[in-house]
Amino acid sequence: MNQDSEIPVVLAKLPGKTHGFCCLGSDFQPIIVINEALSPEQKRKTYKHELSHIRKGEIWDETYNEYGD
């Protein structure tokens, strides 16, 4: 797996109150997407939150759902 500093971060316009998410790119490596409208502090918190999902391996777990069913 990539080192944390090698995980690409993309800033994007996200709907509603979505702060961010992580996903796998076409090369099956993690990508972190963060809402561009967030403050710098919110972006840092969102980055750390999404990075924790990657470190825990949740990004590769197809059954994982952060918000329940």
PDB file as gemmi writes it, atoms N, CA and C in Angstrom:
CRYST1    1.000    1.000    1.000  90.00  90.00  90.00 P 1                      
ATOM      1  N   MET A   1       0.843  -1.188   0.000  1.00  0.00           N  
ATOM      2  CA  MET A   1       0.000   0.000   0.000  1.00  0.00           C  
ATOM      3  C   MET A   1       0.883   1.245   0.000  1.00  0.00           C  
ATOM      4  N   ASN A   2       0.380   2.298  -0.566  1.00  0.00           N  
ATOM      5  CA  ASN A   2       1.121   3.567  -0.617  1.00  0.00           C  
ATOM      6  C   ASN A   2       1.350   4.150   0.765  1.00  0.00           C  
ATOM      7  N   GLN A   3       2.411   4.916   0.894  1.00  0.00           N  
ATOM      8  CA  GLN A   3       2.594   5.722   2.099  1.00  0.00           C  
ATOM      9  C   GLN A   3       1.510   6.792   2.112  1.00  0.00           C  
ATOM     10  N   ASP A   4       1.142   7.272   3.303  1.00  0.00           N  
ATOM     11  CA  ASP A   4       0.090   8.281   3.424  1.00  0.00           C  
ATOM     12  C   ASP A   4       0.352   9.494   2.542  1.00  0.00           C  
ATOM     13  N   SER A   5       1.595   9.932   2.445  1.00  0.00           N  
ATOM     14  CA  SER A   5       1.913  11.130   1.671  1.00  0.00           C  
ATOM     15  C   SER A   5       1.735  10.913   0.173  1.00  0.00           C  
ATOM     16  N   GLU A   6       1.627   9.656  -0.252  1.00  0.00           N  
ATOM     17  CA  GLU A   6       1.464   9.349  -1.662  1.00  0.00           C  
ATOM     18  C   GLU A   6      -0.002   9.172  -2.056  1.00  0.00           C  
ATOM     19  N   ILE A   7      -0.904   9.257  -1.110  1.00  0.00           N  
ATOM     20  CA  ILE A   7      -2.318   9.106  -1.425  1.00  0.00           C  
ATOM     21  C   ILE A   7      -2.815  10.408  -2.025  1.00  0.00           C  
ATOM     22  N   PRO A   8      -3.286  10.364  -3.274  1.00  0.00           N  
ATOM     23  CA  PRO A   8      -3.763  11.587  -3.909  1.00  0.00           C  
ATOM     24  C   PRO A   8      -4.972  12.174  -3.189  1.00  0.00           C  
ATOM     25  N   VAL A   9      -5.003  13.496  -3.121  1.00  0.00           N  
ATOM     26  CA  VAL A   9      -6.135  14.220  -2.552  1.00  0.00           C  
ATOM     27  C   VAL A   9      -6.719  15.094  -3.654  1.00  0.00           C  
ATOM     28  N   VAL A  10      -8.021  14.983  -3.841  1.00  0.00           N  
ATOM     29  CA  VAL A  10      -8.721  15.757  -4.858  1.00  0.00           C  
ATOM     30  C   VAL A  10      -9.711  16.682  -4.156  1.00  0.00           C  
ATOM     31  N   LEU A  11      -9.691  17.960  -4.489  1.00  0.00           N  
ATOM     32  CA  LEU A  11     -10.691  18.896  -3.994  1.00  0.00           C  
ATOM     33  C   LEU A  11     -11.780  18.984  -5.052  1.00  0.00           C  
ATOM     34  N   ALA A  12     -13.039  18.842  -4.617  1.00  0.00           N  
ATOM     35  CA  ALA A  12     -14.152  18.839  -5.564  1.00  0.00           C  
ATOM     36  C   ALA A  12     -15.385  19.474  -4.937  1.00  0.00           C  
ATOM     37  N   LYS A  13     -16.272  19.934  -5.778  1.00  0.00           N  
ATOM     38  CA  LYS A  13     -17.555  20.445  -5.319  1.00  0.00           C  
ATOM     39  C   LYS A  13     -18.434  19.236  -5.027  1.00  0.00           C  
ATOM     40  N   LEU A  14     -18.780  19.051  -3.749  1.00  0.00           N  
ATOM     41  CA  LEU A  14     -19.569  17.889  -3.346  1.00  0.00           C  
ATOM     42  C   LEU A  14     -20.963  18.332  -2.908  1.00  0.00           C  
ATOM     43  N   PRO A  15     -21.950  17.465  -3.082  1.00  0.00           N  
ATOM     44  CA  PRO A  15     -23.335  17.841  -2.780  1.00  0.00           C  
ATOM     45  C   PRO A  15     -23.630  17.936  -1.282  1.00  0.00           C  
ATOM     46  N   GLY A  16     -24.616  18.753  -0.967  1.00  0.00           N  
ATOM     47  CA  GLY A  16     -25.118  18.849   0.405  1.00  0.00           C  
ATOM     48  C   GLY A  16     -24.041  19.124   1.420  1.00  0.00           C  
ATOM     49  N   LYS A  17     -24.106  18.377   2.502  1.00  0.00           N  
ATOM     50  CA  LYS A  17     -23.147  18.555   3.594  1.00  0.00           C  
ATOM     51  C   LYS A  17     -22.033  17.517   3.553  1.00  0.00           C  
ATOM     52  N   THR A  18     -21.810  16.928   2.395  1.00  0.00           N  
ATOM     53  CA  THR A  18     -20.762  15.923   2.252  1.00  0.00           C  
ATOM     54  C   THR A  18     -19.399  16.581   2.439  1.00  0.00           C  
ATOM     55  N   HIS A  19     -18.650  16.087   3.406  1.00  0.00           N  
ATOM     56  CA  HIS A  19     -17.318  16.635   3.665  1.00  0.00           C  
ATOM     57  C   HIS A  19     -16.273  15.971   2.783  1.00  0.00           C  
ATOM     58  N   GLY A  20     -16.412  14.669   2.574  1.00  0.00           N  
ATOM     59  CA  GLY A  20     -15.441  13.966   1.759  1.00  0.00           C  
ATOM     60  C   GLY A  20     -15.688  12.476   1.758  1.00  0.00           C  
ATOM     61  N   PHE A  21     -14.859  11.780   1.023  1.00  0.00           N  
ATOM     62  CA  PHE A  21     -14.925  10.323   0.973  1.00  0.00           C  
ATOM     63  C   PHE A  21     -13.608   9.802   0.424  1.00  0.00           C  
ATOM     64  N   CYS A  22     -13.394   8.510   0.586  1.00  0.00           N  
ATOM     65  CA  CYS A  22     -12.241   7.873  -0.029  1.00  0.00           C  
ATOM     66  C   CYS A  22     -12.751   6.773  -0.945  1.00  0.00           C  
ATOM     67  N   CYS A  23     -12.000   6.515  -1.975  1.00  0.00           N  
ATOM     68  CA  CYS A  23     -12.385   5.494  -2.936  1.00  0.00           C  
ATOM     69  C   CYS A  23     -11.122   4.928  -3.569  1.00  0.00           C  
ATOM     70  N   LEU A  24     -11.313   3.913  -4.398  1.00  0.00           N  
ATOM     71  CA  LEU A  24     -10.188   3.335  -5.111  1.00  0.00           C  
ATOM     72  C   LEU A  24     -10.170   3.872  -6.531  1.00  0.00           C  
ATOM     73  N   GLY A  25      -8.992   4.255  -6.992  1.00  0.00           N  
ATOM     74  CA  GLY A  25      -8.836   4.736  -8.355  1.00  0.00           C  
ATOM     75  C   GLY A  25      -8.790   3.580  -9.340  1.00  0.00           C  
ATOM     76  N   SER A  26      -8.610   3.890 -10.594  1.00  0.00           N  
ATOM     77  CA  SER A  26      -8.579   2.873 -11.642  1.00  0.00           C  
ATOM     78  C   SER A  26      -7.418   1.891 -11.456  1.00  0.00           C  
ATOM     79  N   ASP A  27      -6.389   2.308 -10.719  1.00  0.00           N  
ATOM     80  CA  ASP A  27      -5.253   1.428 -10.428  1.00  0.00           C  
ATOM     81  C   ASP A  27      -5.417   0.716  -9.083  1.00  0.00           C  
ATOM     82  N   PHE A  28      -6.618   0.806  -8.506  1.00  0.00           N  
ATOM     83  CA  PHE A  28      -6.964   0.189  -7.215  1.00  0.00           C  
ATOM     84  C   PHE A  28      -6.157   0.749  -6.050  1.00  0.00           C  
ATOM     85  N   GLN A  29      -5.670   1.968  -6.193  1.00  0.00           N  
ATOM     86  CA  GLN A  29      -4.996   2.669  -5.111  1.00  0.00           C  
ATOM     87  C   GLN A  29      -5.960   3.698  -4.539  1.00  0.00           C  
ATOM     88  N   PRO A  30      -5.883   3.977  -3.226  1.00  0.00           N  
ATOM     89  CA  PRO A  30      -6.822   4.912  -2.599  1.00  0.00           C  
ATOM     90  C   PRO A  30      -6.658   6.350  -3.077  1.00  0.00           C  
ATOM     91  N   ILE A  31      -7.783   7.039  -3.090  1.00  0.00           N  
ATOM     92  CA  ILE A  31      -7.859   8.462  -3.387  1.00  0.00           C  
ATOM     93  C   ILE A  31      -8.752   9.082  -2.321  1.00  0.00           C  
ATOM     94  N   ILE A  32      -8.396  10.256  -1.834  1.00  0.00           N  
ATOM     95  CA  ILE A  32      -9.239  10.985  -0.883  1.00  0.00           C  
ATOM     96  C   ILE A  32      -9.829  12.181  -1.611  1.00  0.00           C  
ATOM     97  N   VAL A  33     -11.155  12.319  -1.546  1.00  0.00           N  
ATOM     98  CA  VAL A  33     -11.853  13.436  -2.171  1.00  0.00           C  
ATOM     99  C   VAL A  33     -12.415  14.308  -1.051  1.00  0.00           C  
ATOM    100  N   ILE A  34     -12.125  15.602  -1.088  1.00  0.00           N  
ATOM    101  CA  ILE A  34     -12.550  16.529  -0.037  1.00  0.00           C  
ATOM    102  C   ILE A  34     -13.337  17.671  -0.661  1.00  0.00           C  
ATOM    103  N   ASN A  35     -14.391  18.072   0.025  1.00  0.00           N  
ATOM    104  CA  ASN A  35     -15.235  19.167  -0.440  1.00  0.00           C  
ATOM    105  C   ASN A  35     -14.429  20.464  -0.458  1.00  0.00           C  
ATOM    106  N   GLU A  36     -14.350  21.081  -1.626  1.00  0.00           N  
ATOM    107  CA  GLU A  36     -13.559  22.312  -1.776  1.00  0.00           C  
ATOM    108  C   GLU A  36     -14.121  23.494  -0.997  1.00  0.00           C  
ATOM    109  N   ALA A  37     -15.406  23.423  -0.588  1.00  0.00           N  
ATOM    110  CA  ALA A  37     -16.046  24.533   0.116  1.00  0.00           C  
ATOM    111  C   ALA A  37     -15.718  24.564   1.613  1.00  0.00           C  
ATOM    112  N   LEU A  38     -15.050  23.538   2.119  1.00  0.00           N  
ATOM    113  CA  LEU A  38     -14.740  23.482   3.546  1.00  0.00           C  
ATOM    114  C   LEU A  38     -13.636  24.472   3.905  1.00  0.00           C  
ATOM    115  N   SER A  39     -13.629  24.873   5.165  1.00  0.00           N  
ATOM    116  CA  SER A  39     -12.544  25.714   5.668  1.00  0.00           C  
ATOM    117  C   SER A  39     -11.259  24.871   5.723  1.00  0.00           C  
ATOM    118  N   PRO A  40     -10.109  25.514   5.801  1.00  0.00           N  
ATOM    119  CA  PRO A  40      -8.857  24.749   5.901  1.00  0.00           C  
ATOM    120  C   PRO A  40      -8.867  23.758   7.077  1.00  0.00           C  
ATOM    121  N   GLU A  41      -9.409  24.162   8.214  1.00  0.00           N  
ATOM    122  CA  GLU A  41      -9.467  23.258   9.374  1.00  0.00           C  
ATOM    123  C   GLU A  41     -10.388  22.072   9.102  1.00  0.00           C  
ATOM    124  N   GLN A  42     -11.535  22.316   8.484  1.00  0.00           N  
ATOM    125  CA  GLN A  42     -12.452  21.217   8.150  1.00  0.00           C  
ATOM    126  C   GLN A  42     -11.817  20.276   7.132  1.00  0.00           C  
ATOM    127  N   LYS A  43     -11.068  20.822   6.197  1.00  0.00           N  
ATOM    128  CA  LYS A  43     -10.379  19.980   5.218  1.00  0.00           C  
ATOM    129  C   LYS A  43      -9.367  19.081   5.904  1.00  0.00           C  
ATOM    130  N   ARG A  44      -8.607  19.614   6.873  1.00  0.00           N  
ATOM    131  CA  ARG A  44      -7.629  18.800   7.619  1.00  0.00           C  
ATOM    132  C   ARG A  44      -8.332  17.685   8.387  1.00  0.00           C  
ATOM    133  N   LYS A  45      -9.437  18.020   9.057  1.00  0.00           N  
ATOM    134  CA  LYS A  45     -10.180  17.009   9.820  1.00  0.00           C  
ATOM    135  C   LYS A  45     -10.747  15.934   8.899  1.00  0.00           C  
ATOM    136  N   THR A  46     -11.262  16.356   7.762  1.00  0.00           N  
ATOM    137  CA  THR A  46     -11.819  15.401   6.801  1.00  0.00           C  
ATOM    138  C   THR A  46     -10.720  14.501   6.248  1.00  0.00           C  
ATOM    139  N   TYR A  47      -9.571  15.071   5.939  1.00  0.00           N  
ATOM    140  CA  TYR A  47      -8.439  14.273   5.455  1.00  0.00           C  
ATOM    141  C   TYR A  47      -8.071  13.206   6.486  1.00  0.00           C  
ATOM    142  N   LYS A  48      -7.937  13.605   7.740  1.00  0.00           N  
ATOM    143  CA  LYS A  48      -7.574  12.646   8.792  1.00  0.00           C  
ATOM    144  C   LYS A  48      -8.640  11.565   8.940  1.00  0.00           C  
ATOM    145  N   HIS A  49      -9.910  11.954   8.852  1.00  0.00           N  
ATOM    146  CA  HIS A  49     -11.015  11.001   8.973  1.00  0.00           C  
ATOM    147  C   HIS A  49     -10.963   9.978   7.831  1.00  0.00           C  
ATOM    148  N   GLU A  50     -10.812  10.452   6.609  1.00  0.00           N  
ATOM    149  CA  GLU A  50     -10.774   9.546   5.459  1.00  0.00           C  
ATOM    150  C   GLU A  50      -9.522   8.679   5.487  1.00  0.00           C  
ATOM    151  N   LEU A  51      -8.404   9.243   5.907  1.00  0.00           N  
ATOM    152  CA  LEU A  51      -7.174   8.470   6.032  1.00  0.00           C  
ATOM    153  C   LEU A  51      -7.351   7.331   7.037  1.00  0.00           C  
ATOM    154  N   SER A  52      -8.115   7.565   8.097  1.00  0.00           N  
ATOM    155  CA  SER A  52      -8.350   6.500   9.079  1.00  0.00           C  
ATOM    156  C   SER A  52      -9.108   5.331   8.451  1.00  0.00           C  
ATOM    157  N   HIS A  53     -10.034   5.608   7.537  1.00  0.00           N  
ATOM    158  CA  HIS A  53     -10.738   4.524   6.837  1.00  0.00           C  
ATOM    159  C   HIS A  53      -9.757   3.691   6.012  1.00  0.00           C  
ATOM    160  N   ILE A  54      -8.822   4.366   5.359  1.00  0.00           N  
ATOM    161  CA  ILE A  54      -7.835   3.660   4.545  1.00  0.00           C  
ATOM    162  C   ILE A  54      -6.925   2.822   5.428  1.00  0.00           C  
ATOM    163  N   ARG A  55      -6.435   3.404   6.511  1.00  0.00           N  
ATOM    164  CA  ARG A  55      -5.536   2.685   7.426  1.00  0.00           C  
ATOM    165  C   ARG A  55      -6.208   1.464   8.049  1.00  0.00           C  
ATOM    166  N   LYS A  56      -7.511   1.559   8.329  1.00  0.00           N  
ATOM    167  CA  LYS A  56      -8.259   0.438   8.919  1.00  0.00           C  
ATOM    168  C   LYS A  56      -8.636  -0.615   7.888  1.00  0.00           C  
ATOM    169  N   GLY A  57      -8.406  -0.325   6.614  1.00  0.00           N  
ATOM    170  CA  GLY A  57      -8.743  -1.282   5.562  1.00  0.00           C  
ATOM    171  C   GLY A  57     -10.198  -1.243   5.133  1.00  0.00           C  
ATOM    172  N   GLU A  58     -10.953  -0.301   5.651  1.00  0.00           N  
ATOM    173  CA  GLU A  58     -12.387  -0.235   5.333  1.00  0.00           C  
ATOM    174  C   GLU A  58     -12.637   0.073   3.866  1.00  0.00           C  
ATOM    175  N   ILE A  59     -11.702   0.730   3.217  1.00  0.00           N  
ATOM    176  CA  ILE A  59     -11.866   1.090   1.811  1.00  0.00           C  
ATOM    177  C   ILE A  59     -11.959  -0.156   0.922  1.00  0.00           C  
ATOM    178  N   TRP A  60     -11.383  -1.273   1.374  1.00  0.00           N  
ATOM    179  CA  TRP A  60     -11.419  -2.503   0.588  1.00  0.00           C  
ATOM    180  C   TRP A  60     -12.554  -3.432   1.011  1.00  0.00           C  
ATOM    181  N   ASP A  61     -13.321  -3.042   2.018  1.00  0.00           N  
ATOM    182  CA  ASP A  61     -14.419  -3.862   2.538  1.00  0.00           C  
ATOM    183  C   ASP A  61     -15.728  -3.437   1.860  1.00  0.00           C  
ATOM    184  N   GLU A  62     -16.202  -4.245   0.940  1.00  0.00           N  
ATOM    185  CA  GLU A  62     -17.413  -3.907   0.184  1.00  0.00           C  
ATOM    186  C   GLU A  62     -18.665  -3.838   1.059  1.00  0.00           C  
ATOM    187  N   THR A  63     -18.621  -4.434   2.252  1.00  0.00           N  
ATOM    188  CA  THR A  63     -19.783  -4.433   3.129  1.00  0.00           C  
ATOM    189  C   THR A  63     -19.788  -3.251   4.103  1.00  0.00           C  
ATOM    190  N   TYR A  64     -18.676  -2.506   4.166  1.00  0.00           N  
ATOM    191  CA  TYR A  64     -18.595  -1.385   5.118  1.00  0.00           C  
ATOM    192  C   TYR A  64     -19.519  -0.259   4.693  1.00  0.00           C  
ATOM    193  N   ASN A  65     -20.282   0.251   5.683  1.00  0.00           N  
ATOM    194  CA  ASN A  65     -21.180   1.380   5.454  1.00  0.00           C  
ATOM    195  C   ASN A  65     -21.111   2.260   6.700  1.00  0.00           C  
ATOM    196  N   GLU A  66     -20.509   3.401   6.574  1.00  0.00           N  
ATOM    197  CA  GLU A  66     -20.298   4.288   7.723  1.00  0.00           C  
ATOM    198  C   GLU A  66     -21.595   4.741   8.380  1.00  0.00           C  
ATOM    199  N   TYR A  67     -22.638   4.889   7.603  1.00  0.00           N  
ATOM    200  CA  TYR A  67     -23.876   5.458   8.128  1.00  0.00           C  
ATOM    201  C   TYR A  67     -24.993   4.444   8.311  1.00  0.00           C  
ATOM    202  N   GLY A  68     -24.688   3.180   8.224  1.00  0.00           N  
ATOM    203  CA  GLY A  68     -25.714   2.151   8.411  1.00  0.00           C  
ATOM    204  C   GLY A  68     -26.586   2.008   7.177  1.00  0.00           C  
ATOM    205  N   ASP A  69     -27.579   1.152   7.300  1.00  0.00           N  
ATOM    206  CA  ASP A  69     -28.465   0.902   6.147  1.00  0.00           C  
ATOM    207  C   ASP A  69     -29.597   1.871   6.055  1.00  0.00           C  
TER     208      ASP A  69                                                      
END                                                                             
